[in-house]
């Protein structure tokens, strides 16, 4: 089966852009240090088929939303507060908006053993240290894979 994850990625990128709080929202990791207060990248973590009907597939597309904030911003506690507030907003919006559009049915919270989660850390991007957080977003998607007959 061939997955078409493009529309799922684009839906999540559009969702983040509409939030209006990021200086950059892009597909994939930035190759140079992101500018601005807060930046976001979206990439695929996992894709699997969890069900098949005669006409279509039911899939999980697990995306990672990675947020970046320059850890040298002052005062230091603002880094934690700002990035944590953004995570809260994203998770709250995703849990409250089960219609992201395209073929995305809803978040797979507790379904198929998946859950939305946030893992905090630090990353060096082009010599600049960032406070980062990876938000794991498992989405139930209808019909992106093509069953082989």
C-alpha positions in Angstrom: 0.0 0.0 0.0 1.2 3.5 -0.8 0.4 6.2 1.7 -0.4 9.7 0.6 0.5 11.7 3.6 0.9 15.0 1.7 -2.6 16.3 2.4 -2.3 15.4 6.1 1.0 17.3 6.5 -0.5 20.3 4.6 -3.6 20.3 6.9 -1.4 20.5 10.0 0.8 23.2 8.5 -2.3 25.2 7.7 -3.7 24.7 11.2 -0.4 26.1 12.7 -0.3 29.0 10.3 -3.8 30.0 11.2 -2.9 30.1 14.9 -0.7 33.1 13.9 1.9 32.8 16.7 4.8 31.4 14.7 7.5 33.4 12.8 8.0 30.3 10.7 5.9 27.2 10.0 7.6 24.7 7.6 7.6 21.1 6.5 10.7 19.4 7.7 13.6 20.5 9.9 15.1 24.0 9.5 18.6 24.0 8.2 19.5 27.4 9.6 18.4 29.0 12.9 14.8 30.0 12.8 14.2 33.7 13.5 11.5 35.3 15.6 9.9 34.5 18.9 8.7 30.9 18.1 9.0 28.7 15.1 7.3 25.4 14.1 8.3 22.5 11.9 6.1 19.5 10.9 7.3 16.1 9.9 6.1 12.5 9.6 6.9 10.1 12.5 4.9 7.1 11.5 2.2 5.9 9.1 0.2 2.7 9.4 -3.0 1.0 8.2 -5.2 0.0 11.1 -8.2 -1.1 9.1 -9.4 -1.9 5.6 -12.8 -1.9 4.0 -13.8 -2.9 0.5 -13.5 0.7 -0.7 -10.8 2.3 1.5 -8.3 2.1 4.3 -8.3 3.5 7.8 -4.9 4.8 8.7 -2.9 6.5 11.5 -0.6 9.3 10.3 1.5 10.3 13.2 3.1 13.7 12.7 5.5 15.6 14.9 5.1 19.3 15.5 8.4 20.6 16.7 8.4 24.0 18.3 11.6 26.1 18.6 12.4 29.1 20.8 15.9 30.5 21.1 17.0 29.6 24.6 19.1 32.7 25.0 16.0 34.9 25.1 15.8 36.8 28.4 14.4 36.3 31.0 15.0 32.5 30.9 11.6 31.6 32.5 9.9 33.2 29.5 11.2 30.4 27.3 9.5 27.8 29.4 6.3 29.8 29.8 6.0 30.8 26.1 6.7 27.4 24.7 4.4 25.6 27.2 1.6 28.1 26.5 2.0 27.3 22.8 1.8 23.5 23.5 -1.3 24.0 25.6 -2.9 26.0 22.8 -2.1 23.5 20.1 -3.3 20.5 22.1 -6.5 22.2 23.3 -7.3 23.3 19.7 -6.6 19.8 18.3 -8.7 18.1 20.9 -11.5 20.5 20.4 -11.4 20.5 16.5 -12.1 17.0 15.3 -12.6 18.4 11.7 -9.2 19.4 10.4 -10.4 18.8 6.9 -9.1 16.7 4.0 -9.4 13.0 4.9 -8.4 13.5 8.6 -11.2 12.0 10.7 -9.9 13.0 14.2 -7.0 12.6 16.7 -6.3 9.1 17.7 -6.3 9.8 21.4 -6.4 6.4 23.1 -7.4 4.7 19.9 -5.1 2.1 18.4 -2.8 2.6 21.4 -1.9 6.1 20.4 -2.0 9.3 22.3 -1.0 13.0 21.8 2.1 13.8 23.9 4.7 16.5 24.3 8.4 15.8 24.9 10.6 18.8 25.8 14.3 19.1 25.1 17.1 21.3 23.6 18.4 21.4 20.1 21.3 23.0 18.3 20.3 24.4 15.0 23.2 25.9 13.0 25.1 26.8 16.2 22.1 28.3 18.0 20.6 26.5 21.0 16.9 26.2 21.1 14.4 25.1 23.8 12.3 22.7 21.8 9.2 20.5 22.2 8.1 17.6 20.0 4.3 17.2 20.0 3.3 13.8 18.8 0.0 14.1 16.8 -1.6 10.8 15.8 -4.4 11.4 13.3 -6.9 8.9 12.0 -7.1 9.3 8.3 -9.6 7.7 5.8 -8.5 6.5 2.4 -5.0 7.8 1.7 -3.6 4.4 1.0 -4.5 2.5 -2.1 -5.4 -1.2 -1.5 -3.7 -3.5 -4.0 -6.2 -5.8 -5.7 
